[in-house]
């Protein structure tokens, strides 16, 4: 065999701060590559940017989830109800694997700031979570993905916030964070360590981001006047302070 990847590795030396990149294949398809360096093992991991990350088409569908959606729709068409429809353990394992693939991709997509695709993949995983939770035949399978809700909600929100702040719409970003914090705080608890760990991390991370946006957002007219009022009082400009106080009271009224 002659498929030695050494020239590729020399062309792209390992740098932990620059280990992810997008490439265009010979067929014009955009892909993502990750440079790895683990002791004696060096290489490049590659995944598709669209469709399944592994490029496979399970059951001749773009996603396994799409296949099982089709099965559900055919079941309803035949029986008039979804009441007896269920996912066997083997079906759930297939969906769990697909969820993991999507997770691994949107972690990298977030690092390269491909926020639209992060939103797409996290929303697909959320759909998958709901589908398994509703139709899995075994209780353990129904609850298997529920422990990851705090994490997927956080990543989905962060991508949306980043898009909003790119347009300098800090208030939109603040609203997104407050909304998702409320959702995370009100999630039904899952008896799993991962749930409580991810809930704590998500609340801490989103709260820090909220504080950062609050510092970066433009002040409202009322806030600017309040700041001028404090400065006037500190400088003992009492006539100016009285004027500012009247303006603030007038605005509040």
C-alpha positions as CSV (number, residue, x, y, z in Angstrom):
1,X,0.0,0.0,0.0
2,X,1.2,3.6,-0.7
3,X,-1.4,5.6,1.2
4,X,1.2,7.2,3.5
5,X,-0.3,10.4,5.1
6,X,3.1,11.8,6.1
7,X,3.0,14.5,3.4
8,X,-0.4,15.7,4.8
9,X,1.0,15.8,8.3
10,X,4.0,17.8,7.3
11,X,1.9,20.2,5.4
12,X,-0.3,20.7,8.4
13,X,1.9,20.5,11.6
14,X,0.0,19.8,14.8
15,X,-1.0,23.0,16.7
16,X,-3.6,22.5,19.5
17,X,-4.8,26.1,18.8
18,X,-5.3,25.5,15.1
19,X,-6.3,21.8,14.9
20,X,-9.6,22.2,13.0
21,X,-10.1,23.3,9.4
22,X,-12.6,23.2,6.5
23,X,-11.6,21.7,3.2
24,X,-13.1,21.2,-0.2
25,X,-13.0,17.7,-1.6
26,X,-12.1,16.8,-5.2
27,X,-15.9,16.5,-5.7
28,X,-16.5,20.1,-4.4
29,X,-17.9,18.9,-1.1
30,X,-17.1,20.9,2.0
31,X,-15.7,18.8,4.9
32,X,-14.2,19.4,8.3
33,X,-10.8,18.0,9.3
34,X,-9.3,17.6,12.8
35,X,-5.5,17.2,13.3
36,X,-4.7,14.8,16.1
37,X,-1.4,14.0,17.9
38,X,-1.6,11.3,20.6
39,X,1.9,10.1,21.4
40,X,3.1,7.8,18.6
41,X,-0.3,8.1,16.8
42,X,-0.6,11.1,14.5
43,X,-3.3,11.6,11.9
44,X,-6.2,13.6,10.6
45,X,-9.9,12.9,11.3
46,X,-12.4,13.9,8.7
47,X,-16.2,14.3,8.8
48,X,-18.9,15.6,6.5
49,X,-20.3,19.1,7.2
50,X,-23.7,18.2,5.9
51,X,-25.8,15.1,6.3
52,X,-24.4,12.4,8.6
53,X,-20.9,13.2,9.9
54,X,-19.7,9.8,8.8
55,X,-21.2,10.2,5.3
56,X,-23.3,7.0,5.6
57,X,-26.9,6.7,4.6
58,X,-28.6,4.3,7.0
59,X,-31.6,2.5,5.5
60,X,-31.1,4.6,2.4
61,X,-32.0,7.8,4.4
62,X,-29.8,10.8,5.1
63,X,-30.2,10.1,8.8
64,X,-31.4,7.1,10.8
65,X,-33.9,9.4,12.5
66,X,-35.5,10.2,9.1
67,X,-35.9,6.5,8.5
68,X,-37.7,6.0,11.8
69,X,-39.8,9.1,11.2
70,X,-40.9,7.4,7.9
71,X,-41.7,4.2,9.8
72,X,-43.8,6.1,12.3
73,X,-45.8,7.9,9.5
74,X,-46.4,4.6,7.7
75,X,-47.6,3.0,11.0
76,X,-50.0,5.9,11.6
77,X,-51.3,5.7,8.0
78,X,-51.9,1.9,8.5
79,X,-53.3,2.0,12.0
80,X,-54.8,5.5,12.3
81,X,-52.8,6.1,15.5
82,X,-49.2,6.0,16.9
83,X,-50.3,4.4,20.1
84,X,-48.7,1.0,19.6
85,X,-45.6,2.3,17.7
86,X,-42.4,1.6,19.5
87,X,-38.6,1.6,19.1
88,X,-36.8,-1.6,19.9
89,X,-33.5,-1.6,21.8
90,X,-31.6,-2.1,18.6
91,X,-33.4,0.9,17.0
92,X,-32.5,3.1,20.0
93,X,-28.8,2.0,19.9
94,X,-28.7,3.1,16.3
95,X,-30.2,6.5,17.2
96,X,-27.9,6.9,20.2
97,X,-24.9,6.4,17.9
98,X,-26.3,9.0,15.5
99,X,-26.8,11.4,18.3
100,X,-23.2,11.0,19.4
101,X,-21.9,11.6,15.8
102,X,-23.9,14.9,15.7
103,X,-22.5,15.9,19.2
104,X,-19.0,15.3,18.1
105,X,-19.5,17.5,15.0
106,X,-21.1,20.4,16.6
107,X,-18.4,20.6,19.3
108,X,-15.9,21.2,16.4
109,X,-18.3,23.4,14.5
110,X,-18.6,25.7,17.5
111,X,-14.8,26.0,17.7
112,X,-14.6,27.2,14.0
113,X,-17.6,29.5,14.6
114,X,-19.9,27.8,12.1
115,X,-22.9,28.8,14.2
116,X,-25.6,28.1,11.6
117,X,-24.6,24.4,11.4
118,X,-24.3,24.2,15.2
119,X,-27.9,25.4,15.5
120,X,-28.9,22.8,12.8
121,X,-27.2,19.9,14.5
122,X,-28.3,20.7,18.0
123,X,-31.9,21.1,16.9
124,X,-31.7,17.7,15.1
125,X,-30.4,16.1,18.3
126,X,-33.2,17.7,20.3
127,X,-35.7,16.2,17.9
128,X,-33.9,12.8,18.3
129,X,-34.1,13.1,22.1
130,X,-37.8,13.8,22.0
131,X,-38.5,11.0,19.5
132,X,-36.6,8.4,21.6
133,X,-38.2,9.6,24.8
134,X,-41.7,9.3,23.4
135,X,-41.4,6.0,21.5
136,X,-38.7,3.8,23.0
137,X,-40.1,0.5,24.2
138,X,-37.8,0.2,27.2
139,X,-37.8,2.7,30.0
140,X,-34.0,2.8,30.3
141,X,-33.8,3.8,26.6
142,X,-36.5,6.5,26.9
143,X,-34.4,8.2,29.6
144,X,-30.9,7.5,28.2
145,X,-30.6,10.9,26.4
146,X,-32.6,13.0,28.8
147,X,-29.5,13.7,31.0
148,X,-27.9,15.7,28.1
149,X,-30.7,18.3,27.8
150,X,-28.8,21.0,29.8
151,X,-25.8,20.6,27.5
152,X,-27.6,20.6,24.1
153,X,-29.8,23.6,25.2
154,X,-26.6,25.5,26.2
155,X,-24.7,24.9,23.0
156,X,-27.8,25.7,20.9
157,X,-28.3,29.0,22.8
158,X,-24.6,30.0,22.6
159,X,-24.7,29.6,18.8
160,X,-27.8,31.8,18.5
161,X,-26.2,34.4,20.8
162,X,-23.1,34.5,18.8
163,X,-25.1,35.2,15.6
164,X,-27.0,38.0,17.4
165,X,-23.8,39.6,18.7
166,X,-22.2,39.5,15.2
167,X,-25.0,42.0,14.3
168,X,-24.4,43.9,17.5
169,X,-27.9,42.9,18.8
170,X,-26.8,42.4,22.4
171,X,-30.3,42.7,23.7
172,X,-31.4,39.8,21.5
173,X,-28.5,37.7,22.9
174,X,-29.5,38.6,26.5
175,X,-33.1,37.6,25.8
176,X,-31.9,34.2,24.4
177,X,-29.8,33.5,27.4
178,X,-32.4,34.4,29.9
179,X,-34.9,32.2,28.1
180,X,-32.7,29.2,28.0
181,X,-31.6,29.6,31.6
182,X,-35.2,29.5,32.6
183,X,-35.7,26.3,30.5
184,X,-32.6,24.7,32.1
185,X,-33.7,25.6,35.6
186,X,-37.1,24.1,35.0
187,X,-36.0,20.8,33.4
188,X,-37.4,17.7,34.9
189,X,-34.6,16.2,36.9
190,X,-33.0,13.0,35.7
191,X,-31.4,10.6,38.2
192,X,-28.0,10.7,36.6
193,X,-24.8,12.4,37.6
194,X,-24.3,13.8,34.1
195,X,-27.6,15.7,34.3
196,X,-26.6,17.6,37.4
197,X,-23.1,18.2,36.3
198,X,-24.2,19.6,32.9
199,X,-26.9,21.6,34.5
200,X,-24.5,23.3,36.8
201,X,-21.9,23.9,34.1
202,X,-24.6,25.2,31.7
203,X,-26.0,27.7,34.2
204,X,-22.5,28.9,35.1
205,X,-21.4,29.3,31.5
206,X,-24.6,31.0,30.4
207,X,-24.6,33.3,33.4
208,X,-21.0,34.4,32.6
209,X,-22.0,35.0,29.0
210,X,-25.0,37.0,30.2
211,X,-22.8,39.2,32.3
212,X,-20.4,39.7,29.5
213,X,-23.1,40.8,27.1
214,X,-24.6,43.1,29.7
215,X,-21.2,44.9,29.9
216,X,-20.9,45.1,26.1
217,X,-24.4,46.3,25.2
218,X,-25.0,50.0,24.6
219,X,-26.5,51.8,27.5
220,X,-30.1,53.0,27.3
221,X,-30.9,56.7,27.5
222,X,-32.0,56.2,31.1
223,X,-28.8,54.4,32.1
224,X,-26.7,57.1,30.5
225,X,-28.5,59.7,32.5
226,X,-28.1,57.7,35.7
227,X,-24.4,57.5,35.0
228,X,-24.2,61.2,34.4
229,X,-26.1,61.8,37.6
230,X,-23.7,59.8,39.7
231,X,-20.8,61.6,38.1
232,X,-22.4,65.0,38.8
233,X,-23.0,64.0,42.5
234,X,-19.4,62.8,42.8
235,X,-18.1,66.1,41.4
236,X,-20.5,68.1,43.6
237,X,-22.3,69.6,40.6
238,X,-25.5,69.7,42.5
239,X,-27.4,72.0,40.0
240,X,-26.5,69.6,37.2
241,X,-27.5,66.6,39.4
242,X,-30.9,68.2,40.1
243,X,-31.5,68.7,36.4
244,X,-30.6,65.2,35.5
245,X,-32.8,63.8,38.3
246,X,-35.7,65.7,37.0
247,X,-35.1,64.3,33.5
248,X,-34.9,60.8,34.8
249,X,-38.1,61.2,36.9
250,X,-39.8,62.6,33.8
251,X,-38.8,59.6,31.7
252,X,-39.9,57.1,34.4
253,X,-43.3,58.9,34.7
